[in-house]
């Protein structure tokens, strides 16, 4: 069984579109759908309940993506877990094909599909482990692709058409084996938003798991809808996650990052491990 876990915050319209796509048609793979509503005040939970087979968990407040996802996982029953953003649209048979990709190789812990926007333009939804140079490279490619810079945008298009083993795939749509997810303690809840997927994949790789980017499966991602409604809070959450990530994975670089943030007037505090 696949447990489809969707964390939603004030994204009623997108959530309704996502849930509709999961029912048109329903996946052939046995599955359950769990929506964790992070204290939305736009009627998201009520909208999700229109589908009788959708189990809604009201978190009672905005727990963030990692905590919300873990809450959904702990309430689920499937041997496979599909983490899915509320701002995605899942084409027919995409869930089934992701399962097929995962089951090709027992060593594979995670599979992520090719993500595209509403116009069909690919998103760079995978990459090398975050570090100062890799993070800069990723951002430059993402910005260049968004700006349609011909040479670099072409690089992204080519990258996103090849099946590959990678260090991480986006948590916007990520299929993982439950046993592997539980073995690493699920998602690290220090990350309110951003970097939790990279950290999660790093933990899985540390146990010998492999991360597969599968462009043979495509999912539509209307990126950043929830974030767009609260840009200042989103920017602050990104910086907190970035600093937490560097303190955990690159402790020698963390003081420099903290100094840089202070220089920009951003005083960031993060939860203790």
C-alpha positions in Angstrom: 0.0 0.0 0.0 1.1 3.6 -0.7 0.3 6.2 1.9 0.0 9.6 0.2 0.8 12.3 2.7 -0.2 15.9 1.9 0.7 18.8 4.2 -1.4 21.9 3.5 -1.5 25.4 4.8 -4.0 27.9 3.5 -3.9 26.3 0.0 -7.6 25.3 -0.4 -7.8 25.8 -4.2 -4.5 24.0 -4.9 -5.4 21.2 -2.4 -8.7 20.6 -4.1 -7.0 20.5 -7.5 -4.4 18.0 -6.1 -7.0 15.7 -4.6 -9.1 15.8 -7.7 -6.1 14.7 -9.7 -5.6 11.7 -7.4 -9.2 10.6 -8.2 -9.2 11.1 -12.0 -8.6 8.2 -12.1 -7.6 6.7 -8.8 -4.2 4.9 -8.7 -4.4 1.2 -9.4 -1.9 0.6 -6.5 -3.7 0.1 -3.2 -3.4 3.4 -1.3 -4.6 5.8 1.3 -4.6 9.6 1.2 -3.9 11.6 4.4 -4.1 15.4 4.5 -2.4 17.2 7.4 -4.0 20.6 7.7 -1.5 23.0 9.4 -4.0 25.3 11.0 -5.4 26.7 7.8 -8.2 29.4 8.1 -9.4 29.2 4.5 -11.5 26.1 4.7 -8.8 23.6 3.5 -9.8 20.9 5.9 -13.5 21.1 5.0 -12.6 21.0 1.3 -10.5 17.8 1.7 -13.3 16.1 3.5 -15.4 16.3 0.4 -13.6 13.1 -0.7 -14.8 10.3 1.5 -11.6 8.3 1.2 -9.4 11.2 2.4 -8.4 11.1 6.0 -7.9 14.7 7.4 -5.7 15.4 10.4 -6.1 18.9 11.8 -2.7 19.8 13.4 -4.2 22.7 15.3 -1.5 25.1 14.2 1.2 25.6 11.6 3.7 22.8 12.4 5.8 23.3 9.3 6.4 20.8 6.6 8.7 18.3 8.4 6.5 18.0 11.6 3.3 17.9 9.6 4.7 15.2 7.3 5.9 13.1 10.3 2.4 13.5 11.9 0.9 12.1 8.7 3.4 9.3 8.4 2.8 8.2 12.0 -0.9 8.0 11.2 -0.5 6.0 8.0 -0.3 2.3 7.3 1.4 1.9 3.9 4.7 0.2 3.3 5.5 3.0 0.8 5.1 6.7 1.6 4.5 9.4 -1.0 5.2 12.8 0.2 3.2 15.2 -1.9 2.8 19.0 -1.9 -0.7 20.4 -2.0 0.3 22.5 -5.0 0.9 19.5 -7.3 -1.3 17.9 -9.9 -0.7 14.2 -10.4 -1.4 12.9 -13.9 -3.1 9.6 -14.4 -1.0 6.5 -13.5 1.9 8.7 -12.2 1.6 7.1 -8.7 1.6 3.6 -10.2 4.7 4.4 -12.3 6.6 5.9 -9.4 6.0 2.7 -7.5 7.3 0.6 -10.5 10.4 2.8 -10.6 11.0 2.3 -6.8 10.6 -1.5 -7.0 13.0 -1.9 -9.9 15.9 -2.1 -7.4 15.8 -3.1 -3.7 18.6 -0.7 -3.0 16.6 2.3 -4.0 15.2 4.1 -1.0 13.7 7.1 -2.8 12.3 8.0 -6.2 11.4 11.5 -7.4 9.6 12.3 -10.7 10.3 15.1 -13.2 8.5 18.2 -11.9 7.1 20.7 -14.4 5.2 24.0 -14.0 1.8 24.6 -15.5 3.3 25.4 -18.9 5.3 22.2 -18.9 8.7 23.7 -18.2 10.9 21.5 -16.1 12.0 22.3 -12.5 15.5 21.5 -11.3 14.1 19.2 -8.6 17.2 17.2 -7.7 20.9 17.9 -7.1 24.1 17.3 -5.3 24.4 17.5 -1.5 24.0 21.1 -0.4 27.3 22.9 0.4 28.5 26.4 -0.3 29.6 25.7 -4.0 26.8 23.3 -4.8 24.1 25.6 -3.4 25.4 28.5 -5.4 25.5 26.4 -8.6 22.0 25.2 -8.0 20.6 28.7 -7.4 22.3 30.0 -10.5 20.9 27.3 -12.7 17.4 27.8 -11.2 17.5 31.5 -11.7 18.9 31.2 -15.2 16.3 28.7 -16.2 13.5 30.9 -14.8 14.9 33.9 -16.8 15.1 31.7 -19.9 18.9 32.3 -20.3 19.4 30.2 -23.5 22.6 28.3 -22.7 21.9 27.6 -19.0 18.2 26.9 -19.5 19.2 24.4 -22.1 21.5 22.7 -19.5 18.5 22.4 -17.1 16.3 20.9 -19.8 18.9 18.3 -20.7 19.6 17.5 -17.0 15.9 16.9 -16.3 15.4 14.4 -19.2 18.0 11.8 -18.0 17.4 9.1 -15.4 20.1 9.4 -12.7 21.2 8.6 -9.2 21.5 11.8 -7.3 22.0 13.1 -3.8 18.5 14.4 -3.3 15.1 14.9 -4.9 12.5 17.4 -4.1 10.1 16.7 -1.3 7.3 18.2 -3.4 6.8 14.6 -4.7 9.0 12.0 -3.1 8.3 8.2 -2.8 10.2 6.4 0.0 10.1 3.0 1.6 8.6 3.2 5.1 11.3 0.9 6.5 14.0 3.3 5.3 12.1 6.4 6.5 11.6 5.0 10.0 15.2 3.8 10.2 16.4 7.4 9.9 13.8 8.7 12.3 11.6 10.3 9.6 12.2 14.0 8.7 14.3 16.2 11.0 11.8 18.5 12.6 14.3 21.3 13.1 13.4 22.3 9.5 10.2 24.3 9.4 10.3 24.7 5.7 13.1 24.1 3.1 16.1 21.7 3.2 14.3 18.9 5.0 14.2 16.9 1.8 17.9 17.2 1.2 18.6 16.3 4.9 16.3 13.4 4.7 17.9 12.0 1.5 21.4 12.5 3.1 20.3 10.4 6.1 19.0 7.6 3.8 22.2 7.7 1.7 24.3 7.4 4.9 22.5 4.0 5.4 23.4 2.9 1.9 20.1 3.9 0.3 20.0 5.2 -3.2 18.1 8.2 -4.5 16.7 8.0 -8.0 15.5 10.8 -10.3 13.0 9.3 -12.7 12.0 11.7 -15.6 9.8 9.0 -17.1 7.2 10.1 -14.6 6.0 13.7 -14.6 4.1 15.6 -12.0 2.9 19.2 -12.3 4.1 21.6 -9.5 2.6 25.0 -9.1 5.6 26.1 -7.0 5.4 28.3 -4.0 1.7 29.1 -3.7 1.6 28.9 0.1 4.9 30.7 0.4 3.7 33.6 -1.8 1.0 34.5 0.7 3.6 35.2 3.4 6.9 36.2 1.8 8.6 37.6 4.9 7.8 34.6 7.0 8.9 32.3 4.2 12.2 34.1 3.8 12.9 33.8 7.5 11.9 30.1 7.5 14.3 29.5 4.6 17.2 31.2 6.4 16.5 29.2 9.7 16.5 26.0 7.7 19.6 26.9 5.9 21.5 27.7 9.1 20.2 24.5 10.7 21.4 22.5 7.7 24.9 24.1 7.8 25.3 23.6 11.5 24.4 19.9 11.1 26.2 19.1 7.9 28.9 21.8 7.5 29.7 23.1 11.0 32.8 24.9 9.9 30.8 27.0 7.5 28.0 27.8 9.9 29.7 30.7 11.7 30.4 32.3 8.4 26.8 32.0 7.3 25.6 33.3 10.7 28.0 36.3 10.3 26.6 36.9 6.8 23.0 36.9 8.0 23.9 39.3 10.9 25.5 41.6 8.3 22.3 41.6 6.4 20.3 42.4 9.6 18.9 38.9 9.8 19.2 37.5 13.4 18.3 33.9 13.1 17.7 31.4 15.9 17.1 27.7 15.3 15.7 24.9 17.5 18.2 22.7 19.4 18.7 19.2 18.0 
